[in-house]
Amino acid sequence: MDNTADGATALYNNTTGSYNTASGVSALLSNIAGDYNTANGLEALYRNDRNFNTATGVRALYSNTTGSNNTANGAFTLRANTASNNTANGA
């Protein structure tokens, strides 16, 4: 599976997802089967279960449940996103 988690409950629900990196409390918490994701920050990619997403910042891509190939840099960027192929840079 080759996953890396650093932070309380980071990648907590992951069972079959591979090549994920989560750093921060509850980062990638809901990921079960998503692959190739990177989450850095408190609750980044919190609800994610898709592939090829990158989130850096507090709650970046927080509600992403169905989107793939997204990049969010900054606190709360793309917080409510559920679509694919988006890039956002913010605070």
PALUMBA-421398 format. One record per residue: x, y, z of N, C-alpha, C in turn; residue number from 1. Coordinates in steps of 0.001 Angstrom, whole numbers, plus 524288, in hexadecimal, padded with zeros to 5 digits. Layout:
N
n.x: X	n.y: Y	n.z: Z	ca.x: X	ca.y: Y	ca.z: Z	c.x: X	c.y: Y	c.z: Z	roza: NUM
...
This chain:
91
n.x: 8031F	n.y: 7FB58	n.z: 80000	ca.x: 80000	ca.y: 80000	ca.z: 80000	c.x: 80350	c.y: 804F0	c.z: 80000	roza: 1
n.x: 807CF	n.y: 804FE	n.z: 80263	ca.x: 80B6A	ca.y: 80968	ca.z: 80220	c.x: 808F2	c.y: 80EAC	c.z: 80367	roza: 2
n.x: 80692	n.y: 80F24	n.z: 807E9	ca.x: 80450	ca.y: 81408	ca.z: 809C0	c.x: 8079A	c.y: 8163F	c.z: 80E2C	roza: 3
n.x: 8075E	n.y: 81B68	n.z: 80ED2	ca.x: 80A1C	ca.y: 81DFD	ca.z: 81313	c.x: 8064F	c.y: 82188	c.z: 815F0	roza: 4
n.x: 805F1	n.y: 820F5	n.z: 81B05	ca.x: 80277	ca.y: 82432	ca.z: 81E36	c.x: 80575	c.y: 82665	c.z: 822D3	roza: 5
n.x: 804BF	n.y: 82B74	n.z: 823C4	ca.x: 8073B	ca.y: 82E11	ca.z: 8282A	c.x: 8034E	c.y: 831E4	c.z: 82A79	roza: 6
n.x: 80139	n.y: 830A3	n.z: 82EFD	ca.x: 7FD4F	ca.y: 833ED	ca.z: 83187	c.x: 7F8E4	c.y: 83089	c.z: 83393	roza: 7
n.x: 7F687	n.y: 83226	n.z: 837CF	ca.x: 7F23C	ca.y: 82F28	ca.z: 83A24	c.x: 7EDE6	c.y: 82E4F	c.z: 83621	roza: 8
n.x: 7EC41	n.y: 8299F	n.z: 8357E	ca.x: 7E817	ca.y: 827C6	ca.z: 831F6	c.x: 7E919	c.y: 828F1	c.z: 82C2D	roza: 9
n.x: 7EDDB	n.y: 82A36	n.z: 82ABA	ca.x: 7EF17	ca.y: 82AD9	ca.z: 8252C	c.x: 7EE92	c.y: 82589	c.z: 8227D	roza: 10
n.x: 7EBF8	n.y: 8256B	n.z: 81E01	ca.x: 7EAEC	ca.y: 8209B	ca.z: 81B0D	c.x: 7E83B	c.y: 81C75	c.z: 81E69	roza: 11
n.x: 7E525	n.y: 81E23	n.z: 82219	ca.x: 7E2D3	ca.y: 81AB1	ca.z: 82605	c.x: 7DF89	c.y: 81646	c.z: 823B7	roza: 12
n.x: 7DC57	n.y: 8175A	n.z: 81FC7	ca.x: 7D8CF	ca.y: 81368	ca.z: 81D99	c.x: 7DAF0	c.y: 8109D	c.z: 818C7	roza: 13
n.x: 7DFBC	n.y: 811C1	n.z: 81754	ca.x: 7E1F3	ca.y: 80F67	ca.z: 8129C	c.x: 7E254	c.y: 8097E	c.z: 81328	roza: 14
n.x: 7E042	n.y: 806AA	n.z: 80F4D	ca.x: 7E0AF	ca.y: 800F6	ca.z: 80F5A	c.x: 7E367	c.y: 7FEE4	c.z: 80A7B	roza: 15
n.x: 7E203	n.y: 800E1	n.z: 805D8	ca.x: 7E460	ca.y: 7FEE8	ca.z: 80106	c.x: 7E707	c.y: 80325	c.z: 7FDD3	roza: 16
n.x: 7E6A6	n.y: 8080C	n.z: 7FF65	ca.x: 7E92D	ca.y: 80C44	ca.z: 7FC86	c.x: 7EF10	c.y: 80BE3	c.z: 7FCD8	roza: 17
n.x: 7F1A7	n.y: 80D33	n.z: 7F87F	ca.x: 7F75A	ca.y: 80CBD	ca.z: 7F831	c.x: 7F9EC	c.y: 811D2	c.z: 7F683	roza: 18
n.x: 7FED9	n.y: 81267	n.z: 7F806	ca.x: 80221	ca.y: 816CA	ca.z: 7F66F	c.x: 7FFE1	c.y: 81C10	c.z: 7F828	roza: 19
n.x: 7FDE7	n.y: 81C38	n.z: 7FCEA	ca.x: 7FBD1	ca.y: 820FC	ca.z: 7FF33	c.x: 7FF84	c.y: 82309	c.z: 80362	roza: 20
n.x: 7FF98	n.y: 82841	n.z: 803E8	ca.x: 8029E	ca.y: 82AC0	ca.z: 80801	c.x: 7FF16	c.y: 82E90	c.z: 80ADD	roza: 21
n.x: 7FEBB	n.y: 82E02	n.z: 80FF9	ca.x: 7FB83	ca.y: 83172	ca.z: 8132C	c.x: 7FEB7	c.y: 83379	c.z: 817B5	roza: 22
n.x: 7FEED	n.y: 8389D	n.z: 81843	ca.x: 801CF	ca.y: 83B06	ca.z: 81C83	c.x: 7FE65	c.y: 83F31	c.z: 81EFF	roza: 23
n.x: 7FCC0	n.y: 83E3B	n.z: 823C3	ca.x: 7F95B	ca.y: 841E6	ca.z: 82683	c.x: 7F4EA	c.y: 83EF5	c.z: 8291B	roza: 24
n.x: 7F2CC	n.y: 84124	n.z: 82D31	ca.x: 7EE7F	ca.y: 83EAF	ca.z: 83004	c.x: 7E9E3	c.y: 83DDE	c.z: 82C54	roza: 25
n.x: 7E81C	n.y: 83910	n.z: 82BEC	ca.x: 7E39A	ca.y: 83770	ca.z: 828C1	c.x: 7E43F	c.y: 83869	c.z: 822EB	roza: 26
n.x: 7E8F7	n.y: 83907	n.z: 8210E	ca.x: 7E9DA	ca.y: 8398A	ca.z: 81B6D	c.x: 7E879	c.y: 8345E	c.z: 818CB	roza: 27
n.x: 7E594	n.y: 834A6	n.z: 81486	ca.x: 7E3D1	ca.y: 83005	ca.z: 8119E	c.x: 7E0F9	c.y: 82C19	c.z: 8151F	roza: 28
n.x: 7DE38	n.y: 82E00	n.z: 81905	ca.x: 7DBA9	ca.y: 82AA3	ca.z: 81CDF	c.x: 7D7E2	c.y: 826BA	c.z: 81A6D	roza: 29
n.x: 7D4A7	n.y: 82862	n.z: 816BD	ca.x: 7D08C	ca.y: 82505	ca.z: 81492	c.x: 7D250	c.y: 821C5	c.z: 80FE9	roza: 30
n.x: 7D725	n.y: 82266	n.z: 80E49	ca.x: 7D906	ca.y: 81F76	ca.z: 809C0	c.x: 7D8F9	c.y: 819A1	c.z: 80AE1	roza: 31
n.x: 7D642	n.y: 816B4	n.z: 807A4	ca.x: 7D60E	ca.y: 81107	ca.z: 80830	c.x: 7D91B	c.y: 80E6C	c.z: 803C9	roza: 32
n.x: 7D801	n.y: 8100D	n.z: 7FEEE	ca.x: 7DA45	ca.y: 80D72	ca.z: 7FA68	c.x: 7DCF6	c.y: 81128	c.z: 7F6A0	roza: 33
n.x: 7DD15	n.y: 8162C	n.z: 7F7CB	ca.x: 7DF86	ca.y: 819F0	ca.z: 7F444	c.x: 7E566	c.y: 81934	c.z: 7F409	roza: 34
n.x: 7E79B	n.y: 81A16	n.z: 7EF64	ca.x: 7ED33	ca.y: 81955	ca.z: 7EE76	c.x: 7EFD8	c.y: 81E6D	c.z: 7ECCE	roza: 35
n.x: 7F4E8	n.y: 81EC6	n.z: 7EDDB	ca.x: 7F837	ca.y: 8230A	ca.z: 7EC01	c.x: 7F649	c.y: 8286B	c.z: 7EDBE	roza: 36
n.x: 7F4FE	n.y: 828F6	n.z: 7F2B4	ca.x: 7F34F	ca.y: 82DEB	ca.z: 7F4E7	c.x: 7F765	c.y: 82FF1	c.z: 7F8BB	roza: 37
n.x: 7F7A5	n.y: 8352A	n.z: 7F929	ca.x: 7FB1E	ca.y: 837A5	ca.z: 7FCF2	c.x: 7F80A	c.y: 83BC7	c.z: 7FFE6	roza: 38
n.x: 7F7FC	n.y: 83B64	n.z: 80505	ca.x: 7F53B	ca.y: 83F27	ca.z: 8084F	c.x: 7F8E6	c.y: 84124	c.z: 80C8D	roza: 39
n.x: 7F990	n.y: 8464C	n.z: 80CCB	ca.x: 7FCD8	ca.y: 848BE	ca.z: 810C1	c.x: 7F9B9	c.y: 84CF4	c.z: 81385	roza: 40
n.x: 7F87F	n.y: 84C1A	n.z: 81871	ca.x: 7F59F	ca.y: 85000	ca.z: 81B73	c.x: 7F109	c.y: 84D99	c.z: 81E4C	roza: 41
n.x: 7EF42	n.y: 8503D	n.z: 82244	ca.x: 7EACB	ca.y: 84E82	ca.z: 82564	c.x: 7E61A	c.y: 84D78	c.z: 821E2	roza: 42
n.x: 7E41A	n.y: 848B6	n.z: 821E8	ca.x: 7DF70	ca.y: 84706	ca.z: 81F0F	c.x: 7DFBD	c.y: 84802	c.z: 8192B	roza: 43
n.x: 7E465	n.y: 84842	n.z: 81702	ca.x: 7E4F1	ca.y: 848AF	ca.z: 81154	c.x: 7E311	c.y: 8439A	c.z: 80ED3	roza: 44
n.x: 7E00D	n.y: 8440D	n.z: 80AA3	ca.x: 7DDC0	ca.y: 83F89	ca.z: 807F0	c.x: 7DAC3	c.y: 83BFA	c.z: 80BB5	roza: 45
n.x: 7D83B	n.y: 83E45	n.z: 80F75	ca.x: 7D59B	ca.y: 83B79	ca.z: 813B6	c.x: 7D1B6	c.y: 8375B	c.z: 811D2	roza: 46
n.x: 7CE6C	n.y: 838A0	n.z: 80E06	ca.x: 7CA5E	ca.y: 83501	ca.z: 80C2A	c.x: 7CBD3	c.y: 83243	c.z: 80712	roza: 47
n.x: 7D08A	n.y: 832E0	n.z: 80562	ca.x: 7D23B	ca.y: 830C0	ca.z: 80055	c.x: 7D22A	c.y: 82ACB	c.z: 80021	roza: 48
n.x: 7D089	n.y: 828B7	n.z: 7FBAC	ca.x: 7D127	ca.y: 82324	ca.z: 7FA89	c.x: 7D20D	c.y: 82255	c.z: 7F4AE	roza: 49
n.x: 7D491	n.y: 8261B	n.z: 7F237	ca.x: 7D5CB	ca.y: 825DE	ca.z: 7ECA6	c.x: 7DBAD	c.y: 82611	c.z: 7EBDD	roza: 50
n.x: 7DD5F	n.y: 826BD	n.z: 7E704	ca.x: 7E2DE	ca.y: 82636	ca.z: 7E598	c.x: 7E554	c.y: 82B4B	c.z: 7E3A1	roza: 51
n.x: 7EA75	n.y: 82B9B	n.z: 7E449	ca.x: 7EDB2	ca.y: 82FBD	ca.z: 7E203	c.x: 7EC26	c.y: 8353D	c.z: 7E3C9	roza: 52
n.x: 7EB4F	n.y: 835FC	n.z: 7E8DA	ca.x: 7EA21	ca.y: 83B1D	ca.z: 7EB07	c.x: 7EE8F	c.y: 83CE1	c.z: 7EE9C	roza: 53
n.x: 7EF85	n.y: 841FB	n.z: 7EE96	ca.x: 7F37C	ca.y: 84444	ca.z: 7F1FD	c.x: 7F11B	c.y: 848EA	c.z: 7F4D4	roza: 54
n.x: 7F178	n.y: 848F0	n.z: 7F9FB	ca.x: 7EF61	ca.y: 84D35	ca.z: 7FD1F	c.x: 7F36A	c.y: 84EDB	c.z: 8012A	roza: 55
n.x: 7F489	n.y: 853F0	n.z: 8014E	ca.x: 7F828	ca.y: 85615	ca.z: 80516	c.x: 7F590	c.y: 85AAD	c.z: 807CE	roza: 56
n.x: 7F485	n.y: 85A19	n.z: 80CCC	ca.x: 7F209	ca.y: 85E3D	ca.z: 80FCD	c.x: 7ED8E	c.y: 85C1E	c.z: 81307	roza: 57
n.x: 7EC29	n.y: 85EF4	n.z: 81713	ca.x: 7E7DE	ca.y: 85D63	ca.z: 81A8A	c.x: 7E2DF	c.y: 85CB2	c.z: 81757	roza: 58
n.x: 7E091	n.y: 8581B	n.z: 817A3	ca.x: 7DBA6	ca.y: 856B4	ca.z: 8150E	c.x: 7DB9B	c.y: 85799	c.z: 80F2B	roza: 59
n.x: 7E018	n.y: 857AC	n.z: 80CB9	ca.x: 7E04C	ca.y: 857FF	ca.z: 80706	c.x: 7DDDD	c.y: 8530B	c.z: 804C0	roza: 60
n.x: 7DA77	n.y: 8539A	n.z: 800E1	ca.x: 7D79A	ca.y: 84F3E	ca.z: 7FE74	c.x: 7D4BF	c.y: 84BEE	c.z: 80285	roza: 61
n.x: 7D2DC	n.y: 84E58	n.z: 80692	ca.x: 7D064	ca.y: 84BAF	ca.z: 80B03	c.x: 7CBE6	c.y: 84811	c.z: 8096D	roza: 62
n.x: 7C84D	n.y: 849EE	n.z: 80632	ca.x: 7C39D	ca.y: 846E8	ca.z: 804D7	c.x: 7C415	c.y: 843E7	c.z: 7FFB9	roza: 63
n.x: 7C8BC	n.y: 84375	n.z: 7FDAC	ca.x: 7C96D	ca.y: 840BE	ca.z: 7F8B1	c.x: 7C811	c.y: 83AF1	c.z: 7F956	roza: 64
n.x: 7C3BC	n.y: 83951	n.z: 7F703	ca.x: 7C215	ca.y: 833D5	ca.z: 7F762	c.x: 7C22B	c.y: 8311C	c.z: 7F21D	roza: 65
n.x: 7C198	n.y: 83405	n.z: 7EDE9	ca.x: 7C139	ca.y: 83193	ca.z: 7E8BA	c.x: 7C515	c.y: 833C6	c.z: 7E4C6	roza: 66
n.x: 7C80D	n.y: 837BF	n.z: 7E625	ca.x: 7CBA2	ca.y: 83A32	ca.z: 7E26D	c.x: 7D107	c.y: 837CB	c.z: 7E270	roza: 67
n.x: 7D359	n.y: 83791	n.z: 7DDBB	ca.x: 7D8B3	ca.y: 835AA	ca.z: 7DD12	c.x: 7DBEE	c.y: 839C7	c.z: 7DA36	roza: 68
n.x: 7E10D	n.y: 83953	n.z: 7DA9A	ca.x: 7E4AC	ca.y: 83CD0	ca.z: 7D7E1	c.x: 7E3FA	c.y: 84282	c.z: 7D97C	roza: 69
n.x: 7E38C	n.y: 8437E	n.z: 7DE92	ca.x: 7E301	ca.y: 848CA	ca.z: 7E0A1	c.x: 7E7D9	c.y: 84A59	c.z: 7E3B1	roza: 70
n.x: 7E8EF	n.y: 84F7A	n.z: 7E3A9	ca.x: 7ED2C	ca.y: 851A3	ca.z: 7E6CB	c.x: 7EB2D	c.y: 85676	c.z: 7E997	roza: 71
n.x: 7EBB7	n.y: 8568F	n.z: 7EEB9	ca.x: 7EA08	ca.y: 85B04	ca.z: 7F1E3	c.x: 7EE75	c.y: 85C9C	c.z: 7F580	roza: 72
n.x: 7F01E	n.y: 86182	n.z: 7F527	ca.x: 7F44B	ca.y: 86394	ca.z: 7F870	c.x: 7F250	c.y: 8683D	c.z: 7FB7E	roza: 73
n.x: 7F221	n.y: 867BC	n.z: 800A2	ca.x: 7F060	ca.y: 86BF9	ca.z: 803FE	c.x: 7EBD7	c.y: 86A3C	c.z: 8075F	roza: 74
n.x: 7EB4D	n.y: 86CB4	n.z: 80BDA	ca.x: 7E725	ca.y: 86B51	ca.z: 80F80	c.x: 7E1CD	c.y: 86BE1	c.z: 80CF6	roza: 75
n.x: 7DEA8	n.y: 867E1	n.z: 80D7C	ca.x: 7D93B	ca.y: 867AD	ca.z: 80BAC	c.x: 7D892	c.y: 867DD	c.z: 805B7	roza: 76
n.x: 7DCC8	n.y: 86770	n.z: 802B0	ca.x: 7DC34	ca.y: 86789	ca.z: 7FD00	c.x: 7D94A	c.y: 862B3	c.z: 7FB21	roza: 77
n.x: 7D5B9	n.y: 8637E	n.z: 7F788	ca.x: 7D262	ca.y: 85F5A	ca.z: 7F54E	c.x: 7CFC6	c.y: 85C22	c.z: 7F99D	roza: 78
n.x: 7CE71	n.y: 85E96	n.z: 7FDE1	ca.x: 7CC4F	ca.y: 85BDF	ca.z: 80274	c.x: 7C76D	c.y: 858B4	c.z: 8013E	roza: 79
n.x: 7C3ED	n.y: 85AC0	n.z: 7FDFF	ca.x: 7BF07	ca.y: 85814	ca.z: 7FCC3	c.x: 7BF2B	c.y: 8555B	c.z: 7F777	roza: 80
n.x: 7C3A7	n.y: 854DC	n.z: 7F528	ca.x: 7C42D	ca.y: 85290	ca.z: 7EFF0	c.x: 7C29C	c.y: 84CD5	c.z: 7EFC7	roza: 81
n.x: 7BFD1	n.y: 84B4D	n.z: 7EBA2	ca.x: 7BEBA	ca.y: 845C6	ca.z: 7EA90	c.x: 7BFB5	c.y: 84484	c.z: 7E4D4	roza: 82
n.x: 7C1E2	n.y: 8482C	n.z: 7E1DE	ca.x: 7C2E7	ca.y: 84771	ca.z: 7DC46	c.x: 7C899	c.y: 845EA	c.z: 7DB5A	roza: 83
n.x: 7C9E9	n.y: 844F2	n.z: 7D66D	ca.x: 7CF39	ca.y: 84353	ca.z: 7D505	c.x: 7D21D	c.y: 84786	c.z: 7D1EB	roza: 84
n.x: 7D740	n.y: 84704	n.z: 7D1D0	ca.x: 7DAAE	ca.y: 84A30	ca.z: 7CE94	c.x: 7DA98	c.y: 85004	c.z: 7CFF3	roza: 85
n.x: 7DB0D	n.y: 85138	n.z: 7D507	ca.x: 7DB1C	ca.y: 8569B	ca.z: 7D6E2	c.x: 7E04B	c.y: 857CD	c.z: 7D980	roza: 86
n.x: 7E1DC	n.y: 85CC6	n.z: 7D90A	ca.x: 7E67A	ca.y: 85EBB	ca.z: 7DBCC	c.x: 7E50B	c.y: 863E5	c.z: 7DE4D	roza: 87
n.x: 7E65C	n.y: 8647D	n.z: 7E359	ca.x: 7E548	ca.y: 86966	ca.z: 7E616	c.x: 7E9BA	c.y: 86AA5	c.z: 7E9CF	roza: 88
n.x: 7EB33	n.y: 86F97	n.z: 7E9F0	ca.x: 7EF20	ca.y: 8718F	ca.z: 7ED88	c.x: 7ECBD	c.y: 875FB	c.z: 7F0A5	roza: 89
n.x: 7ED4C	n.y: 875D5	n.z: 7F5BF	ca.x: 7EAF1	ca.y: 879E9	ca.z: 7F900	c.x: 7EE13	c.y: 87AE4	c.z: 7FDDA	roza: 90
n.x: 7EB84	n.y: 87D14	n.z: 801A9	ca.x: 7EE14	ca.y: 87EA6	ca.z: 80683	c.x: 7F040	c.y: 87A12	c.z: 80977	roza: 91
